[in-house]
């Protein structure tokens, strides 16, 4: 089998790239190790930047998002029992964010691509990349039924996440990587309960960070800071609700609405960048090249930005024989990635408590928050990063 662009991974990066290439008349094939049911059923958070929402509508995949998404004009920062609303629309000249889970984005993209006749091969195994520094790279894999297969292509897009084979196909000596492991994780729950607040609440408390989010009018998503190595057995439902109440409480008597917990789990937090986003005919995009802690809500948006840059570069290559965009791909993406990494690190360190931090550092974090809510300039800087920098 042959195509122009072989895409490894049917997450947001791979699916958006396939859709963008299709609009330019460029053929692609997507290889995905999981089943369609798995990728569409894995519940993931999703805060879409203003420009990402616009792009989905331009691509014709935004109808359900516009009907079912939650459009937030601001966020609430909460510390010392006080709530502080940041009006994103007012601070950024009309921009807002949309809460629409990542797995719903994937459902919309998969359905749209398949309706257009796209080739998406689910459940493939043993994916391996070959001859990536030649002008005829190829991918070998086993189909869902175990049959060996090969895909030859002009370019390979590695959109297969942090643990996928694409980045590992680049020799270790050639990879320039940066990483920070945070000393805390998030315990996340889904609960059957009506909304406790009309927008996201980011709370800093002496007991640790808490985040109140939402999924639908009936399902809410909440997180609390914990040790990433904690055993879930240490977190019965009663303890989770107790911590949420304490960390989200306010002096004005605001209350949190409880409900049955239908899902819970702990995730570790890291920041990671592989600056070697191109090696020969292989291009990395999304989580294959960079990871951010979820505090800044940047992961999906950075992935989409990567493939938007890549699709534009490929369009010029095929239409005009101009490879300058491909040569500049990594540098162009990294300028945005590092800003996203900085913002995610800033939000994470400002809002979380660290047992290893000195009393001085704790006071600095409190001063950070106080400055943000008392300075229009600081609030504007946070808001413009949160809704999405220009692309």
Secondary structure as GFF3:
##gff-version 3
##sequence-region A 1 391
A	DSSP	beta_strand	5	8	.	.	.	ID=ss1
A	DSSP	alpha_helix	12	23	.	.	.	ID=ss2
A	DSSP	beta_strand	28	31	.	.	.	ID=ss3
A	DSSP	alpha_helix	36	41	.	.	.	ID=ss4
A	DSSP	beta_strand	47	48	.	.	.	ID=ss5
A	DSSP	alpha_helix	50	58	.	.	.	ID=ss6
A	DSSP	alpha_helix	63	68	.	.	.	ID=ss7
A	DSSP	beta_strand	70	72	.	.	.	ID=ss8
A	DSSP	beta_strand	74	79	.	.	.	ID=ss9
A	DSSP	beta_strand	82	87	.	.	.	ID=ss10
A	DSSP	alpha_helix	88	92	.	.	.	ID=ss11
A	DSSP	beta_strand	97	99	.	.	.	ID=ss12
A	DSSP	alpha_helix	102	115	.	.	.	ID=ss13
A	DSSP	beta_strand	119	121	.	.	.	ID=ss14
A	DSSP	beta_strand	125	130	.	.	.	ID=ss15
A	DSSP	beta_strand	138	142	.	.	.	ID=ss16
A	DSSP	beta_strand	148	152	.	.	.	ID=ss17
A	DSSP	beta_strand	155	158	.	.	.	ID=ss18
A	DSSP	alpha_helix	165	168	.	.	.	ID=ss19
A	DSSP	three_ten_helix	172	174	.	.	.	ID=ss20
A	DSSP	beta_strand	177	192	.	.	.	ID=ss21
A	DSSP	beta_strand	201	204	.	.	.	ID=ss22
A	DSSP	beta_strand	210	212	.	.	.	ID=ss23
A	DSSP	beta_strand	219	226	.	.	.	ID=ss24
A	DSSP	three_ten_helix	232	234	.	.	.	ID=ss25
A	DSSP	alpha_helix	237	248	.	.	.	ID=ss26
A	DSSP	beta_strand	260	274	.	.	.	ID=ss27
A	DSSP	beta_strand	278	279	.	.	.	ID=ss28
A	DSSP	beta_strand	282	284	.	.	.	ID=ss29
A	DSSP	three_ten_helix	286	288	.	.	.	ID=ss30
A	DSSP	beta_strand	290	291	.	.	.	ID=ss31
A	DSSP	three_ten_helix	294	296	.	.	.	ID=ss32
A	DSSP	alpha_helix	299	320	.	.	.	ID=ss33
A	DSSP	alpha_helix	324	327	.	.	.	ID=ss34
A	DSSP	alpha_helix	329	351	.	.	.	ID=ss35
A	DSSP	alpha_helix	359	374	.	.	.	ID=ss36
A	DSSP	alpha_helix	376	387	.	.	.	ID=ss37
###
